[in-house]
Amino acid sequence: MNHRQKPLSACLLAMAALFSTAPMQGAWAQTAPSLGTASNFAVLGGAGVTCTASGVAGDVGSLVSVTGFPPPAPALCTLVGTVRALDAATTTAFNDFVLAYDALAAMPRNAANNLTGQQLGGKTLAPGVYYFDTTALLTVGTLTLDAGGDSNAVWVFQVGTGITTGTASVVMANGGQQRNVFWQVGTAATIGTDTAFVGNILAGSAVTFTGANTSLVGRALAKTAVTMTGAQISQ
């Protein structure tokens, strides 16, 4: 038996070495829920969209009103896309957004990924579901989302209340895609001055861009209002 056991033992050792060095992100791989027709919008607000000194590349919609884009002139913001308000397509998109919001909120959690009270700036995070019991902070530094070579990698951030940013940024690494990042925010998302943000923001109340040099590569979807001042948003 010994001459057979040696090759078998060598094989088992090789497999153990492989698993010990392989990245663990696959064990926590997530499939994000579809945004449905809400994916057609860069900005979508249930209670209105207001824009000042900003630019949007993508469609803008609301169940109530959209101000700041032409027509009428003078326009306060630039738009490469279409304004849609109070039409059937916008209503369907808003309903799809709410379904996606609920699906993201219900995604299972791993206690090891509880980031409550931690500053996101300076962290490098593999794909997975991360959560905050209350607020999420990205007020300084850079948050790196590392896909480990998987272009389909997904990040979901479940925020109990709100998120506030400052002079900070979110960057993708090793094949990560901005479209695969989801911020499910219990209340309001406030994207502050000098913030370079990425991903799909799905807010339980409002999304507000508060100052100059603010950018979002992704989508701003809010159950109430989206307000933009000095922001550049590209879908």
C-alpha positions as CSV (number, residue, x, y, z in Angstrom):
1,M,0.0,0.0,0.0
2,N,2.9,2.4,0.7
3,H,3.7,2.9,-3.0
4,R,0.1,4.0,-3.6
5,Q,-0.2,6.2,-0.5
6,K,2.8,8.4,-1.4
7,P,1.3,9.7,-4.7
8,L,-2.0,10.2,-3.0
9,S,-0.4,12.1,-0.1
10,A,1.5,14.3,-2.5
11,C,-1.8,15.0,-4.4
12,L,-3.6,15.9,-1.2
13,L,-0.7,18.2,-0.1
14,A,-0.8,19.9,-3.5
15,M,-4.5,20.5,-3.2
16,A,-4.2,21.9,0.3
17,A,-1.5,24.3,-0.9
18,L,-3.7,25.4,-3.8
19,F,-6.7,26.2,-1.5
20,S,-4.5,27.9,1.0
21,T,-3.1,30.4,-1.6
22,A,-6.3,30.9,-3.7
23,P,-8.2,34.1,-3.1
24,M,-11.2,33.7,-0.8
25,Q,-13.4,36.2,-2.6
26,G,-15.0,33.4,-4.7
27,A,-16.6,32.0,-1.5
28,W,-18.3,35.3,-0.9
29,A,-19.1,36.1,-4.6
30,Q,-22.4,38.0,-5.0
31,T,-24.8,38.4,-7.8
32,A,-26.3,41.9,-7.7
33,P,-30.0,42.3,-8.3
34,S,-31.0,43.9,-11.5
35,L,-31.9,47.6,-11.6
36,G,-34.4,46.9,-14.3
37,T,-35.3,50.0,-16.3
38,A,-33.8,52.2,-13.6
39,S,-30.5,51.3,-15.2
40,N,-31.5,53.6,-18.1
41,F,-31.1,56.7,-15.8
42,A,-28.1,58.4,-14.4
43,V,-30.2,60.4,-12.0
44,L,-33.7,59.5,-10.7
45,G,-35.6,61.2,-7.9
46,G,-39.0,60.3,-6.6
47,A,-39.7,63.8,-5.3
48,G,-37.8,65.8,-7.8
49,V,-34.4,66.6,-9.3
50,T,-32.7,70.0,-8.9
51,C,-29.5,70.9,-10.6
52,T,-27.1,73.9,-10.4
53,A,-23.7,74.3,-12.0
54,S,-23.4,70.6,-12.8
55,G,-23.2,68.2,-15.7
56,V,-24.8,64.9,-16.3
57,A,-24.1,62.3,-19.0
58,G,-27.2,60.0,-19.0
59,D,-30.9,60.4,-18.6
60,V,-32.5,62.3,-15.8
61,G,-36.0,61.5,-14.4
62,S,-38.4,62.2,-11.7
63,L,-42.0,61.4,-10.6
64,V,-42.5,65.1,-9.9
65,S,-40.3,67.7,-11.6
66,V,-36.8,68.2,-13.0
67,T,-35.2,71.7,-12.9
68,G,-31.9,73.1,-14.1
69,F,-31.8,71.5,-17.5
70,P,-33.0,72.8,-20.8
71,P,-35.7,73.4,-21.7
72,P,-36.5,76.1,-20.7
73,A,-33.5,78.3,-21.1
74,P,-31.3,79.4,-19.5
75,A,-30.0,76.1,-18.4
76,L,-28.2,75.8,-15.1
77,C,-26.6,72.5,-16.0
78,T,-25.4,70.6,-19.0
79,L,-26.9,67.3,-20.1
80,V,-25.9,64.6,-22.5
81,G,-29.1,62.6,-22.4
82,T,-32.9,63.1,-22.0
83,V,-35.0,64.6,-19.3
84,R,-38.0,62.5,-18.4
85,A,-40.7,63.4,-15.8
86,L,-44.2,62.3,-15.0
87,D,-44.3,59.7,-17.8
88,A,-44.8,55.9,-17.8
89,A,-41.2,55.1,-18.4
90,T,-40.1,57.1,-15.3
91,T,-42.8,55.5,-13.2
92,T,-41.7,52.0,-14.2
93,A,-38.0,52.8,-13.6
94,F,-38.8,54.2,-10.1
95,N,-40.7,51.0,-9.3
96,D,-37.7,48.9,-10.5
97,F,-35.4,51.0,-8.4
98,V,-37.5,50.3,-5.3
99,L,-37.4,46.6,-6.0
100,A,-33.7,46.6,-6.4
101,Y,-33.3,48.7,-3.2
102,D,-35.3,46.1,-1.2
103,A,-33.3,43.2,-2.7
104,L,-30.0,44.8,-1.8
105,A,-31.2,45.5,1.8
106,A,-32.2,41.8,2.1
107,M,-28.9,40.3,1.0
108,P,-27.3,38.1,3.6
109,R,-24.4,39.4,5.8
110,N,-21.2,38.1,7.2
111,A,-20.5,39.4,10.6
112,A,-16.8,39.8,9.7
113,N,-17.8,42.5,7.2
114,N,-19.4,44.8,9.7
115,L,-17.7,48.1,9.2
116,T,-19.7,50.2,11.7
117,G,-17.6,53.0,13.1
118,Q,-14.8,52.5,10.6
119,Q,-13.4,55.1,8.2
120,L,-13.6,53.7,4.6
121,G,-10.7,55.8,3.5
122,G,-7.5,53.8,3.4
123,K,-9.2,50.5,3.1
124,T,-8.8,47.9,0.3
125,L,-11.9,45.7,0.0
126,A,-12.4,42.5,-1.9
127,P,-15.9,41.8,-3.4
128,G,-18.7,41.0,-1.0
129,V,-21.5,42.4,1.1
130,Y,-20.3,45.0,3.7
131,Y,-22.6,46.7,6.2
132,F,-22.9,49.5,8.7
133,D,-25.4,49.5,11.6
134,T,-25.7,53.3,11.4
135,T,-23.7,55.7,9.2
136,A,-20.9,55.1,6.7
137,L,-17.9,57.5,6.6
138,L,-15.7,58.3,3.7
139,T,-14.4,61.7,4.7
140,V,-10.8,61.4,3.8
141,G,-8.5,59.1,1.9
142,T,-9.1,56.5,-0.8
143,L,-11.2,53.4,-0.7
144,T,-9.9,50.8,-3.1
145,L,-12.2,48.1,-4.4
146,D,-10.0,45.2,-5.6
147,A,-11.7,42.7,-8.0
148,G,-8.7,40.3,-8.0
149,G,-9.0,40.0,-11.8
150,D,-12.7,39.3,-11.9
151,S,-14.5,41.9,-14.0
152,N,-17.8,40.5,-12.8
153,A,-17.0,41.0,-9.1
154,V,-19.7,42.8,-7.1
155,W,-19.6,45.0,-4.0
156,V,-22.7,45.8,-1.9
157,F,-22.7,48.3,0.9
158,Q,-25.7,48.2,3.2
159,V,-25.8,51.5,5.2
160,G,-28.2,51.6,8.1
161,T,-28.7,55.3,8.0
162,G,-26.7,57.7,5.9
163,I,-23.4,58.2,4.2
164,T,-21.3,61.4,4.2
165,T,-18.2,62.0,2.2
166,G,-15.5,64.6,2.2
167,T,-12.1,65.0,0.4
168,A,-12.0,61.4,-0.6
169,S,-12.3,59.0,-3.5
170,V,-13.3,55.5,-4.4
171,V,-11.2,53.7,-7.0
172,M,-11.4,50.4,-8.8
173,A,-8.5,48.0,-9.0
174,N,-7.6,44.7,-10.9
175,G,-10.5,44.7,-13.3
176,G,-13.3,46.0,-11.0
177,Q,-16.2,47.7,-12.7
178,Q,-18.0,50.8,-11.3
179,R,-21.4,49.4,-12.5
180,N,-21.0,46.4,-10.1
181,V,-20.8,48.6,-7.0
182,F,-24.0,49.2,-5.0
183,W,-24.6,51.6,-2.1
184,Q,-28.0,50.8,-0.4
185,V,-28.4,53.7,2.0
186,G,-31.1,53.7,4.7
187,T,-31.7,57.5,4.6
188,A,-29.6,60.1,2.8
189,A,-26.4,60.1,0.8
190,T,-24.4,63.3,1.0
191,I,-21.5,63.4,-1.5
192,G,-19.3,66.3,-0.4
193,T,-16.8,68.7,-2.0
194,D,-13.7,67.1,-3.6
195,T,-15.2,63.6,-3.6
196,A,-14.6,61.2,-6.5
197,F,-17.3,58.5,-6.0
198,V,-18.3,55.5,-7.9
199,G,-21.2,53.0,-8.0
200,N,-24.9,52.9,-7.9
201,I,-26.3,55.0,-5.0
202,L,-29.8,53.8,-4.0
203,A,-31.0,56.1,-1.2
204,G,-34.0,55.6,1.1
205,S,-34.5,59.4,1.1
206,A,-32.3,61.9,-0.7
207,V,-29.1,62.1,-2.6
208,T,-27.3,65.5,-2.4
209,F,-24.1,66.6,-4.1
210,T,-23.0,69.6,-2.0
211,G,-20.0,71.3,-3.6
212,A,-17.4,71.8,-6.3
213,N,-15.1,69.1,-7.7
214,T,-17.6,66.3,-6.9
215,S,-18.0,63.5,-9.3
216,L,-19.9,60.2,-9.6
217,V,-19.3,57.4,-12.1
218,G,-22.5,55.5,-11.6
219,R,-26.1,56.4,-10.8
220,A,-27.9,58.5,-8.2
221,L,-31.3,57.0,-7.4
222,A,-33.4,58.4,-4.6
223,K,-36.8,57.8,-3.1
224,T,-37.2,61.5,-2.5
225,A,-35.0,64.2,-4.1
226,V,-31.7,64.4,-5.9
227,T,-30.0,67.8,-5.6
228,M,-26.8,68.5,-7.5
229,T,-24.5,71.5,-7.0
230,G,-21.1,71.6,-8.7
231,A,-21.2,67.9,-9.6
232,Q,-20.2,65.8,-12.6
233,I,-22.2,62.6,-13.0
234,S,-21.7,60.0,-15.7
235,Q,-23.7,56.9,-16.0
